[in-house]
Amino acid sequence: MTVLKKTVLFSIIHMLVDGLCAYAMASVLPGGCPVISIFIIYNFCAFVLQMPVGAVIDVLISRSGNTVLPLSLSIGGSVITLVGSFMLVFLPGPVLLQYLGVVILGIGNAVFHVGGGVGSVIEDHMNSRKGMNLGLFVAPGALGLYLGARFKTVSPVMVILLYMLFAGVIMVFLSKAYSNDKLIRKYRPDRSEFEGRDIILIISCFLVVALRSYIGFSVPMSWKTGMLLPLLAVLCVVLGKFGGGVLAAVFDVRAVIIVTLILSAVGYAFIDIPVIGLITLFLFNTTMPVTLYLLVNRFRDMPGLYFGLLTAAQFAGYLLSKYPMVSTDKNSLTGTFGCILSLGLLLAAAFVPGDSAFLKKRPDP
């Protein structure tokens, strides 16, 4: 537990933050704002802004050596998220006020994610977890989004109070975990020198995440009705993201990429069958922590920048899904083709000229 403690706490807060964001955004709908534009603004703030925030944190950590900054960032992001949700839930008013609340909510989400993400990456590197912590951190976010949207009829006072209670308690434990960790202040990752071949790695990972996001928003699953099946679908996404980090750390990452994406490509051809659809969701999401680790392991002194780069790719896929390339309700071919293309891109990233960025042995600081 000691090597997972901070990441476990970050992951719980991740679920709470995303849940509150989903709940607050659901309250925007009756307000009369254009739904598409306001959601695009929120997603831009929540995902794209992580890259500049992450770059700043990387610089601050490298110059000051203050590896406790992720804790401060996660606390600040949680508070900003609370402010934005309060504005949307309790201050319904002019459209401009709602837009301001959405922007604040998105910024809070972005700031928290960078803090929690960088903190989890650092803990992963320090304890040689080989990417396991990355899947653990990001996985609960999908569950938080699901629960936040489902509980939109619950009293906002209760939701806000529960968020403050649970997030506050977790933050206290997280602060204690940092104060008791004497080694974290000695963490000094080697500076990563950019090489020409890294362009392949960066572009491949960006495109894979954009594709995954596009497929997730574009491929309908007709069986996701009622209460049970949508919940099972979300749990498969969560378990896939967590399991991908475990599988890639235990087995050869190239084998994990090949097996999961080939099976996913086949699964998307039969995505309307619930059991196959659930299995496909699990397999398709296993490559998420792999993609992230490919970058943050190669550029150990810049986890914030590359964490943010991939969330920007998520936004690109989301935006592209608003203008679907296939004008049909049956988009299973989109999923199959996307998996095959993702397979080629990830293998290109894992087999960059020279030593693999993922498999390269890097000395722990």
N, C-alpha and C positions, 0 to 999 in steps of 0.2 A: 504493500500500500504506500510505502514511503516514496517510491519512485513514480507513483501515479497521483499522489495526493492533490497537487496543485491543478493538474489537468482535469481530474474528476470534478473538482470544485468549479473550474472554468466552464466545464461542459454543462453543469447544472444551471449556472447562471446564463449560459448560452440559450438553453431551453426557455428560461424565464424571460429573457430579453426578446427573443423572437416571438414568444407567445404573446407578450404585451404589445409588440408591434402589430401582430396580426389582429389582435382584439381592437386596438386603437384604429387601425385602418378600416376595419369592418364598420366602425362607427361613422366613418366619413361618408359612406354611401347615401344615407338619407339627406345629406347636407346640400345636395344639388350641384356638387362639383363635377366636372367632366371626369368620368371614372378612369378612362384610359390615360389621359394626360396626368392626372394626379398620381396615379400608380407608377407611371414612368418617372415622374419627378422623385417619388419616394425611392424607387429602386435605384435611380441614378445616385442619389445621396447615400443610400445604404451600401451600394456595391462599388461604384466607381471611385468614390472618395476614399475608400480604404487604401488605394494605391499611394496617393500623396501623403496621407497620414502615416502609412507604414514606412514610407521613405524617410520622413522626418524622424520617426522613432528609431530607425536604423542608425541614422546619423548621430542622434543624441546618445544612443547606447554605445556606439563605437568611440565617441569622443569622451564621454564621461565615465564609461564603464558601469553605469548604473543599470543593472539588469533587473531592478525592481520597478522600473518604469512601466512594464506591462500591467502590473497590479494597479498603479495609479490610473493608467489609461482605461482599464476595465471598469474601475469604480466610477471614473468620470463619465464614461459612455453609458453606464447603467443609470446614472442620475439624469443625464441629458435625455435619455429615452423616456424616463419617467416624466420629465417636464413636457416633452412633446406629446406623450399620450394624454397627460392631464389637459393640455390645450384642446386636443381633438375630442376628448370624451366630455369634458365639463364646460368648455367654452364654445359651444356651437354658435356661429355668428356669420359675419361676412365671409365671402369666399376667400378673400385675401388672408384672413386670419387662419382659415383652415389650411391654406397652402403653407403658411408660415409654420403651423403645427406639424405638417407633413415633413417639411424640410428639417425641422429640429429633430423630429423622430428618426428620420433617416440618418442624420449626422450622428445621433447618439448610438444607433445601431452600428454604424461604421466604426466609430471610435472604440466601442466595446469589442467588436470582432477583431480589430487589429491588436488590442491589448491581450485578449484571451488567446488569439492565434499565435502571436509572437511568444507569449509566455509558455504555451504548450509546445511550440517548436523548440524553445530553449531547453525545456525540461526533457524533451525527447532526445535532444543531442547530448545533454549532460549524462543521461542514464543509458545511452546507447540503445534506445528502444526501436530504432530503425523505421520510424514512421508510425508505430502503433498509436502513439499519443495523438497524432493528427486526426486519424479517423475517430478516435474517442472524443475529441473536442468538437468536431463539426457535426457528428451524427445527430445529437439531440436537437439540433436546430429545426429539423424537419418535423419532429414530434411537437415542438413548441408552436410552430406555425399552424399545425393541424388543430391542436387543442385551443389555441387562441381564437381561431376562426369559428370553431365549434361552440365555444362558450360565449359567443357574442351577445346572447340574451341574458347573461348573468349580470347582476348589479355592478355597475362600474366602480362604485365605492368599495365593494368587496374585492374586486379584481385588483384595484390599485393597492389596497391595504395588504392583501396577500402577497403581491409582488414586493412591496416594501419590506414586509416581514421576512419572507424567505430569502430574497436577494440580500437583505441586510445581514441576516444570520450567516449566509454563505460567505459574504465578504469578510466578516469577522474571522471566520475559520481560515479563509484564504490569506488574510493579513498575518495571522499567526503562523501559517505554513511558511510564508516568506521570511518572517522574523526568525524562525527556528532553523532556516536553511542557511548555514554558514558558507556552503560551497558556491551558492549561486553568485555571490559577489566576486568570485574568482573566475567566473566564466568569461573567457576571452577567445572568441572564434577567430581563426585565421582569416586574413583578408583574402577575398576571392578575386583573382585576376581574370578579367573577361578574355575569353579566347574566341576566335572566329567561329569555331564549331558550336559554340554555345547558342548561336543564332538558331540552329536547327532545334535544339532543345527548347528554347523559349517559344518559338513560333508553334512548334508541334503541341506543346502543353496548352498554350493559349487556345488553339483551334479545337483541341479535344474538349476542353471545358465549355467553349462556346457551343460546340455540337451537342454535348450532353445537356446543356441548358435548353437549347432549341428543341431537342427531341422530347425532353421532359414537359415542355409547354405545348408541343404541337401534336403529339401522338395521343389520341383519345383512347380511353379504355371503357367500353360500354358497360362493363360489369361493376364499375365503381359506384354502386348505389347503396342506399341504406346506411347502416351504421358499421356493421362488421367488416365488410370488404374494404371500404376506404381506410378503416383503421389498420387492417392487415397490410394494405398497400404501403401506408406510411411506415409501419414497423419494418417492412422488408427494405425500404429505403434506408432507414436508420441502421438496421443490422448490416446492410450491404456496405455502408460507409465505414462502419466500425470494423466489420470483418475483413474488408479490403486491406486495411492497415496491418491486421494480424497476419493475413495470408502472405502479403508481400514481404513481411519481416521474417516469416518462418520458411517460406519456399522461394525458389528462384523467381524473381519479379517478372522475368520475361514469360515464364510458364503461366503465371497468374494472369498476365495481360492476355496472352493467346487464348487460354481456356475460357476465361470469363467472357471475353468479347465475342468469341466464336459462338458460344452457347447463347449469348444475348442476341446475336444476329438471327440465330434460328428461332429463338423465343419470340422475337418481335413479329415473325411471320405468323405466329399463332397467338397473338397478344389478346385476342377476344376471349380466349379460354381462361377463366379466372386462375386456376392453379398454375398454368404456364405463365400467365401474366405476373403473378406474385413472384415466382422464381426468377423471371426475367428482370424484374425491378431490383431484386437482391443482387443478381450478377452484374447488372449494368452499373450499379453504384459502387461496386468494389474498386473500380479504377480511380475513384475520386481522390482518396488519400495517396494513392500511388503517384498520380499526376502532381499533386502538391509536393510530395517528398522528393520527386525528381529535381525540382527547382530549389527547395530550401536546403537540400543536402549539398547541392552543387555550390550554392551561394550562401554559405552559413552565416556570413556577416550581414546579410540583407533579407532576413525572413519576412519583414514587414512589407517591403517593396513587392516581393514575388507572391506573397499571400494576397496582396491587393491586386496584383496583375491578374490573377486567376478569378478573383471576384468581379473584376472589370469584364473578363471574358464571359462570366455568367450573365452580366447585364447585356452584353452584345447578343448572346443567344436569346435572351428574353425579348429584346427589342426586335430581333429578326423574326421571332415567332408571331409578332403582331402583323407581319406581312408574309404569311406562309407561302412557301414555294410550290406547295401541292394543294390545289383547291379541291379537296375532297375530305369527307369525314373519315375515310379509311386511310389512315396514314401509316399503316404498319410497315410499308416499304421504306418510309422515311427512317424509321427506327432501325431496320435491317441494314440499309445503306449507311446510316450514320455509325453503326457499330463496326462495320467493315472499314470505313474510312478512319474511325478512331483507332482501330487496331493498327493500321499502317502508320499513323502518326505517332502513336505511343511506342511502337517498335523502333521507329526512326529516332525517337528521343532516347530510348534505352540502349540503342546501338550507335550513338553519336560517334564519329571517327575518334579512334583512340580508346581509352578506357571509358567504360560506361559511367555516366555521371551518377547513376543510382548505385552501381555496385562498387565504385571506387572506394578503396579503404582510405578513410580520412582520420587522422589522429584526433582523439578527443582532447579538448583544451584542458 
